[in-house]
């Protein structure tokens, strides 16, 4: 799963790396401890004047499908299992035409195996070269029936991150074996090529696209590294660059 991550890039740096456009009024709050239900940046493509335009937007983390009676459903929908995303009512509409990329500088995962009962050790997973990870995501627009038609807050943009099985044991690649021991799920990272295909709003072949991003996830993850960090990250009220500082050796 992916339940906490880091996105502290300035908006200008993010849109440059994503090769995207952003509204001049778009504000991106730095965070080293992003949790579900908070606002996060996403990258998507829309058809404007007959051509696909890549844009950066701000969305609530936790997908709220258009048919939901209230946005509370998003609390549990911050991750979508790629194995079932085509069938689950919450996600099956979005995966056909509302696919996005969720940028992150890294994410946190908690190791429970080999630790004292009731304790977990947090690790920070990030690219070795400090580039941005773009996770495969979905987005939806939800209209609040309680708000007036001219209320600018009537529409809620929300998002989720796709996950897949963690790498198998004994891959022979150090970081993949470490990811296997860390957790049984992995947020799906996009390569630059698969990101272009994933974002294409005119491509409706969702099954093929899901298979594509799943098949490339481990190859992208070979460029990552892990480090153990302090327990302060477990409290969402803690937020600062000190959260990603290492405290000891791996495992």
C-alpha positions, 0 to 999 in steps of 0.5 A, a space after each residue: 500500500 501507499 499511505 504516506 509520502 513526500 512531495 516538497 518540490 516547488 510547483 515550477 520544478 514539478 511542472 518542468 519535470 512533468 512537462 506539464 502546464 499549471 494555472 498561475 494561481 496553483 499553490 502547492 504546499 510542501 509536505 514531508 508527511 502527506 496522508 490520505 484526505 489531504 490535497 495533493 498535486 496530480 498530473 493529467 491530460 485533457 483534450 483542448 482544441 483538439 489536442 492533448 494538453 498535460 496539466 497539473 491540478 490539486 486533488 484530494 487524496 482518496 477517490 470519490 466516484 461521481 455516484 457517491 452520495 457523500 465524499 466520505 467514501 474517499 477515506 478508504 479509497 486512497 489506494 486501488 489494487 491494480 488486480 481488481 481496479 477494472 471491476 471495482 465500482 469505485 474505480 472501474 469508470 475512472 480507469 477507462 478515461 480518468 487516469 493520472 500520475 501522482 508525483 512523489 519524491 518518495 514514500 514511507 512504509 512500515 516494516 513489521 516482520 522481525 520487530 517486537 510485537 506491536 512495533 513497526 519500523 518506518 522506512 523511506 523509499 525514494 529514487 537514488 537520483 532524487 528524481 520525482 516518482 510518478 505513480 499510476 493514479 486515477 482521478 474523479 470529479 464529484 459534484 456536491 448536491 448540497 452546494 449551489 450551481 454557481 458555488 466554485 467549491 461544488 466540484 471536488 477533484 479526488 485521486 487514488 494511487 494504484 498498487 501491485 504485488 511487491 517483488 518476489 523473493 530472490 529476484 537477485 536485485 538488492 532493492 527489489 529483495 528489500 521491497 519484498 521484505 518491507 511490505 507485500 504491496 508496492 505503489 506502481 511507478 511509471 516510466 516516462 514511456 508508460 506515463 505518456 500512454 497512461 495519461 492519454 485520454 483518448 486511449 480507452 483500452 484500460 486492461 492493456 494499460 493496467 497490464 503495461 504499468 504493472 509489467 514495468 513497475 519493478 524495472 522502475 523500482 530498481 532505481 530506488 533505495 530504502 533507508 530507515 527513518 525515525 518514528 516521528 513520521 507516524 504522527 501526521 502532525 509532524 512535518 519537515 525535512 527531518 522526517 526523511 533523515 536516516 537513523 540506522 542501517 537497513 533491516 
